[in-house]
Amino acid sequence: MNAVHDQFSMRMLREALEGVLSPDLATSLLFDALEPFGSRIPEGTDALLALARGPLHDAIVKRVGEGEASVVLERVEELIARSKLSQANQPPPDPFLNEDRLATTTRMPIFAKR
């Protein structure tokens, strides 16, 4: 899983929450749910789904109740599943297009004048 996709997934998760809750409450709930992870953000859609069903669910229930939590989590899980499906439909990464390889193959040689 790459960092860009993980950042996108976290943003998607926050936006899913903001679709049914106020932005301030959504952000607060997301931070509460991420607290057990410390500075490590869950990677991949399976980890995001576990986050949604575990710590995020608990945080939502604590703040707004079970009824609202089920509505919020239904939307969140739908978006995570959609993200997982779109990720599965992407072609595998090209091993020849990594940054290290590009950096070493695109540098121009410097020739000294004689």
Summary of the structure (lengths in Angstrom):
residues: 114
radius of gyration: 20.0
end to end distance: 49.3
largest distance: 80.1
contacts: 270
relative contact order: 0.12
helix: 75%
strand: 0%
